[in-house]
Amino acid sequence: MCGIVGFTGHHQAAPIILDGLSKLEYRGYDSAGIAVRDGDVLAEVVKSTGKLQNLSDKTDNGNVLKGTCGIGHTRWATHGVPSQTNAHPHVSGNCTGSGSGAVESEVVGVHNGIIENYQELKSKLIRNGYQFYSDTDTEVVIKLIDYYYKKYNIGPVDAIAKTMVRVRGSYALEIMFKDYPDEIWVARKDSPMIIGITDGETYVASDVPAILKYTKNVYYIENHEMAKLVPGEATFYNLDGDVIEKEITEITFSAEAAEKGGYEHFMMKEIHEQPNVVKATMNSVIKDGKIDFSSVGLFDEEIKNISNITIVACGSAWHVGMAAQYVFEDLAKIPVRVELGSEFRYRKPLLDKNGLVVVISQSGETADSLAALREAKDRGVKTLAIVNVVGSSIAREADSVFYTLAGPEIAVATTKAYSCQLVSSYLLALQFGLVRGEIEEADYENYIKELQTIPDKIQRIIDDKERIQWFASKFANVKDVFFVGRSIDYAIGLEGSLKMKEISYIHSEAYAAGELKHGTISLIEDGTLVIGILSQDVLYEKTISNMVECKARGAYLMGLTTYGHYAIEDTADFVTYIPKVDTHFVGSLAVIPLQLLGYYVSVARGLDVDKPRNLAKSVTVE
């Protein structure tokens, strides 16, 4: 979840590293640190607590640190409270106070991930004379590298390899050795890492936006691999220390796509991008009015033989799965089960060898979803990934990949990636329905035409955002919010509730409206905000009845429905309308006002919309 950046080349490293970290701060903002080395001179470490700007101010935007080789880190705290001492980089020797200053230790490094057996390794190192200054698991792995490096008098490759064999957990490591100036050594298991090379300079980072302004040509380092980085060159090794060859990948989106582009926040920019990215995602597989999944690696003959679908995801991607199951089962008449990635492995799920496991992840690096994918593959079940990041771990390991074309999503709270994942599930459901004989050709073509109206309808909702802004300002200080709906509306309510709680810090829950009477309605009192989602015509009256029950107990009602249902104004205190679309696809429209509501409530409360507390964009640890 943390962000890591490294550079070795001919320019001053610190400003480049800080610039890269600024593109990754969504991965963690509890503390930040940097280590820079100038040739044979000892590396210098500077750390600070809080957001990256504190480190930039402390180093005059990196100008006070001289050297052309360095590593940096922005932290999302796991082991050890956010503090200067626990901040990365960590060193292999002893450290007093903040851990800043010249590094006399042999090894200095940064880490993204979690070392599960760090206590066991720490005890071993203490028995061998090592002392510890921090509460982090990272310090343990840095000292373990040092231990093997010194004990066996071996080079970096062997020292890192021995360490990789001993540690359990996930890691992306950037290491500098005192004996090897101008070199950065890296290793990876389960945590993302990319390496870019251009014009005699080498970059490494945990995510593409950090290095995109410098190069679009990157290498993806795989699990249990290492690399030596020198200016303009990377040498890759396997766990045995043998040199291996890797192919370069070109990143297709621009550096400007990862900038705010005049918007106050990334989240608002990404909300506005939804019409274009949804259209791009659809057009990537719609050819001449038909869906063609050959680029995905999923073919009609395979679809015919699939017995059931298991969707595995976390967070907002799981909410996509919850909506998708209704669409799949209605259009394709195929059984669908939706699983939380964090629970999937541990309950020993029953998987059919003729089934399909669909893993949904924006980053393609979500630890629990990646583990679920591997579980399915180990059991011989076909896997399909819906991911946004080309070359990510889930994309590389899945049997088939449907890339959403959302571009870089920087805000922690997902919007455009969610919308692209949702429309991807519609496309899959339609093709399954056609191939399996559950949808007539004429209906299939009409469904596709209906899908193609969604981008313009999303734009209409965004253009009318001021009404939502007004409502948000009125209820910015509400204590409790409940989202209620049935069927797809319930699934969309889950996402709306998450948007509210994760960026506004207001207690919020989503309930299937029919379940209110089974306990939840006891929480309703005067002033409670209840948001009813009523996009399903067949369920409209039932949800209205549930909203009336809430109103009778003092709730303030907001209704979200399609144009034409104006009678709702007799019940709801405030109503926002969305354009009509086929009932299977209406979730793509219903979610937009809820994204806007969460955004505007957060702004009205004066919060950091893009970087909500305690959260990170990509969850690469369990």
Secondary structure, 3 states (H helix, E strand, C coil): CCEEEEEECCCCHHHHHHHHHHCCHHHCCCEEEEEEECCCCCCEEEEEECCHHHHHHHCCCCCCCCCCEEEEEEECCCCCCCCCCCCCCEECCCCCCCCCEECCCCEEEEEEEEECCHHHHHHHHHHCCCCCCCCCHHHHHHHHHHHHHHHCCCCHHHHHHHHHHHCCEEEEEEEEECCCCCCEEEEEEECCCEEEEECCEEEEECCHHHCCCCCCEEEECCCCEEEEEECCEEEEECCCCCEECCCCEECCCCHHHHCCCCCCCHHHHHHHCHHHHHHHHHHCCEECCEECCCCCCCCHHHHHHCCCEEEEECHHHHHHHHHHHHHHHHHHCCCEEEEEHHHHHHHCCCCCCCCEEEEEECCCCCHHHHHHHHHHHHCCCEEEEEECCCCCHHHHHCCEEEECCCCCCCCCCCCHHHHHHHHHHHHHHHHHHHHCCCCCHHHHHHHHHHHCCHHHHHHHHHHCHHHHHHHHHHCCCCCEEEEEECCHHHHHHHHHHHHHHHHHCCEEEEEEHHHHHHCHHHHCCCCCEEEEEECCHHHHHHHHHHHHHHHCCCCEEEEEEECCCHHHHHCCCEEEEECCCCCCCCHHHHHHHHHHHHHHHHHHCCCCCCCCCCCCCCCCCC
